[in-house]
Amino acid sequence: MRLFTTSQSFPRLWTLVQNVLGAPRFKGELYRSKLNPPGKLLDFGCANGHWSDTFSEFEYYGVDLDSVAIQAAKERFHDQPNVHFLAADLRTRPFPQGFFDEILFAGTVHHLDDELLKILLTELHFCVKSGGKVHLLDPVFQEKDRWSQKLMRRIDRGRYTRTVAEILAIVAPLGLFECGEPSFHPPYGALLKDCDFLYLPLTKGGEN
C-alpha cells in the first residue's frame, strides 16, 4: 500500500497553488492557534515546508514521502537549527516511541482511504507521548455546503473528503485516542471558498 504525497514533486507549483487557492494565512493562523509550544512538533505531510516558519517556537520536524519537496524545504530552512526535514514513510517508524509532544495532521485525511487512515493513526499514536495531542484538521462536507465548496472538493487531488461523522466512525473504534470536541472553521482569503475545516483534537492516554 503506497502512501500519498501532496506536492507531486513540484515544490514551486505546489506553493503557487497554495497561495492562489489555499488561503495560506487562514491555514497558518488556524494551525498555530491549536498548538502549545514549546516542545517537539511533527508536521506530517509537510510537502515543501510551506508552513514551517509559522512554528518557530517548536523543535520542528517535517515529514513527507516526496524527496524532491523535502530537499526544497531543507534548502529553504538550512539556517534554522530547530527545523528538521525527513523524507520517510512513517510506517518504518523513523522516530522513537513517544518522541513528539504534539503532531500536526493537517490537510491530509482527505488524501487517505479508510484503511490507510487507520494505519497512519496507529503510527501517529506510536510516536506521540502519553498525554500528547494529534491535531487533526481537514476540510469536511456539511449539509450547508454550496456549489463553490463542492467545486473545490472536485478539483482537489484528495479523493476522500468525509463528513465529521465519517471521520469519527474511523477514529473512535480504534481506541487509540480520546476524541475532543470537534469545531469547524470557515476559510477566508481564497479565490474559491473551500469547505469548512474540521478541528478534532486527539489525545493519547495511558502508557506509551
N, C-alpha and C positions, 0 to 999 in steps of 0.2 A: 504494500500500500504506500503510495507516494504522497508525501506532504505537499501542500501548495506552496507557491512563492508569490508574493503580492506584486513585486516590482517588475517581473518578467525580464530582468537583466538590462533594463533601460532606465538607469537612475535619473537622468535629466528629464526624460519624458514623464516618468512617474512623478517627479516634483512638479512639473508643469501641470499635469492633470490634477494633482492635489490643490495647487494654487487656484486653478480655474473653477473646479467643481467641488473640491473637498472642504471648503470653509476652514482653512488651516487655523485661523485664530480661534474659531469656535472649538475645534477639537483640542488644540493645545490648552486652552483655558479649562475645558471640561476635564481633560485627563489630569491636569495639575491639581485641580480642586479636590480630587478624590484621594490624593496621595498624602503620605505623612512622613516627610523627610525628618532627619537623615536616615541612612540605612542602605542596604543593598537592594537595588531595584532591577528586576528582569523585565525588559521590554520584548515580549515575544512577538515575532513577526515584524521586526523593526524596519524592514526594507533598507533604504539607504540612510537611515538615521535622521529622517526629516523632522522628528520631534525631539531629538536628543538634547538640544540646547535648552529645552524647557525644564529639564530635570537636573539642573546643575548642582542641586543640594544633595543629590544621591551619589553613591558609588554605583554607577550606571553600567548595565550590561545589556547590549542589544544583540539579539539572536535572530538569524534568518537563514533559510536554505540557500538563498541566492548569493553566491560568492562574489559576483560582479558588484551587486549592490553593497555588500559588506565591505569590499575593497574601497568603494567610493566613500563610504562612511568613515573608514579608517583614515583615508586621506584628508577628509574634511575636518575631523576632530583629532588629528595626530598630536596636537599640542595640549590636549586636555587629559591629564593623568588619571582623572576619576572616571573617564569614559572608555568603555571597552566594547569591542565588537567581535562576534564569532559567527562564522558560517558553520552551522551544525544542525543535525536532526536531534530534537530534544529527546527522542526515544533512545538515543545512545547514552543518555544521562551524562552529559559533559560537565555537570556541576554536582557537588556533593549533596547528600540529603539535607534538607533544611537550610540550604545556603542563603536563600533570599528572605528579606523581611517583607517585601511586597512584590507582586507581579502585575504588570500591566498587560491585560489580554484584550486589546482594543482593536476594533475593526477587522476582526479575524474570524469570528464564529461563522459568519455567512459564507466563508470560503470552505467550510468543513462539513462533510456529510456526518450523519449521526454517529457512526462507528468511530470515525477519526476524531470527532469531538470528544467522545468518551475516553479514547486513548490519551489524548493530549491533556484532558483534565486530570487523569491519573498521573501523568508526568509532572504537571504543574503542582499537584499535591505533594509529590515526592520532593521537589526542590524548594518549596516554601517552608518556613519554620512553623512550628506549632504556635497558634495564635496569630500567624501572619495572614495577610489577605491577598486574594486574587481579585483584581478589579476587572470584571467583565463588562465591556462596553461594546455595543454593536447596534447597528440600525435594525429596527424591528417593525413588522407590519402591525397596524392597528385599524380598527373599523373606520376611523376618521380620515384615513389616507385619501388624498386626491390624486388626480392624474399625474402631477409632477413627481410625487413620491413614487408612484408605480413606474413611471418612466425611468427615474434614477435607478431603481432596482433592476430594471430590464437591461440597462446599459452597463451596469456594474459586472465585473468578471465573476463575482461571487454568486453561486447558484443556489445558496441555501439560506436565504433570508427567512426568518421564522417569526412567529409571534412570541411574546414573553411566556405564554403558557407552554408552547412547544419547547422552548429552551429549558424551562423549569422541569418539564417532563423527562428531559435527558439528564439534567444535573442532579436533581434531588434523589432519584433512586440509587445513584452511585454511592451515596452515604459518605462521601469524602469531605464535604464542606457543609457548614451551616450557611444557608442562604439568607442574606439580609433582605430588607425591604427594597423591591425594585422601584426605580424612579425613571422618568422619561424627560429627555432634553431635546427640544426642537432646534435644529441647526439654524445658524444665521450666517450671512456673508457670502453665500454661494450663489452662482448664477441660476442654478436649478435647485429647488428645495427637495432635500432627501427626506426619508422617513426620520422620525424621532429616534434618537439614540437611547437605548436602554442602558441604565447602570444597575448592575447586580453585584453587590459585594459578597464574596465567598470567603468565609473564614475557616481556616484549618484548625481543628480541635485535637485534643489528645496528644499522644506521643508522636515524634517524627517517624 
